Amino acid sequence: MFSLLDRNFGQNHCIYQDNFYNSVRLAQTLLDKNVRLCSTMRVNRGIPFYLEGEGKHLKQWQSVFWRKGDVMAQVWKNKRLV
């Protein structure tokens, strides 16, 4: 991914991607290079501990979010956590 974006670092671009490659660490790394990221994330890709714990107690259509600086992650529940 970084080899594809190398010439675009520092240009304030935003990437939209599927959930297979995403993680909080990747979002922070790209943000440090002035590239924003918008995506869904799989639970096994390093979801913040706070969200994992709080997500278990959500009722259908409720949500909870976690924020660290400019990185934000949100979990909501339909029939399962999304």
C-alpha positions in Angstrom: 0.0 0.0 0.0 2.8 2.4 0.9 4.5 2.0 -2.5 1.2 2.9 -4.2 0.8 6.0 -2.1 4.4 7.2 -1.9 4.0 10.1 -4.3 0.7 11.2 -2.6 2.0 11.5 1.0 1.6 15.0 2.4 -1.1 16.0 -0.1 -4.1 15.6 2.3 -5.8 12.8 0.3 -8.4 10.4 1.8 -8.4 6.7 1.1 -11.6 4.6 1.2 -10.9 0.9 1.5 -12.5 -2.4 2.4 -12.1 -4.0 5.8 -9.5 -6.7 5.0 -6.4 -4.4 5.2 -7.5 -1.9 7.8 -6.3 -1.4 11.4 -6.0 1.4 13.9 -2.2 1.3 13.5 -2.5 1.8 9.8 -4.8 4.7 10.2 -2.4 6.4 12.6 0.6 5.8 10.3 -1.2 7.2 7.3 -2.4 10.2 9.3 1.2 10.9 10.3 1.9 11.2 6.5 -1.1 13.5 6.0 -3.3 10.9 4.4 -6.8 10.2 5.9 -8.4 6.8 6.0 -12.1 5.8 6.0 -13.0 2.1 6.2 -14.7 -0.6 8.1 -12.5 -2.9 10.2 -12.6 -6.6 11.1 -12.7 -7.4 14.8 -9.6 -9.5 14.5 -7.5 -6.6 13.1 -6.8 -4.9 16.4 -10.1 -3.3 17.4 -9.5 -1.1 20.5 -10.0 -3.0 23.7 -12.5 -0.4 25.0 -14.8 -1.0 21.9 -14.6 -4.7 22.1 -15.7 -4.7 25.7 -18.4 -2.1 25.4 -19.7 -3.6 22.2 -20.7 -6.8 24.0 -23.2 -4.8 26.0 -24.9 -3.0 23.2 -28.5 -3.5 22.2 -29.6 -3.5 18.6 -29.0 -0.2 16.8 -26.9 1.2 19.7 -23.3 2.4 19.1 -20.2 3.4 20.9 -17.0 5.1 19.7 -13.3 5.5 20.7 -11.1 8.4 19.8 -7.4 8.9 20.1 -6.3 12.2 18.6 -7.6 12.4 15.0 -8.2 8.6 14.8 -11.8 7.5 15.6 -13.3 4.0 15.7 -17.0 3.2 16.1 -18.9 0.0 16.8 -22.6 -0.4 16.3 -24.8 -3.4 16.6 -27.3 -4.7 14.1 -27.7 -8.4 14.5 -24.0 -8.6 15.3 -21.3 -6.0 15.9 -20.3 -4.0 12.8 
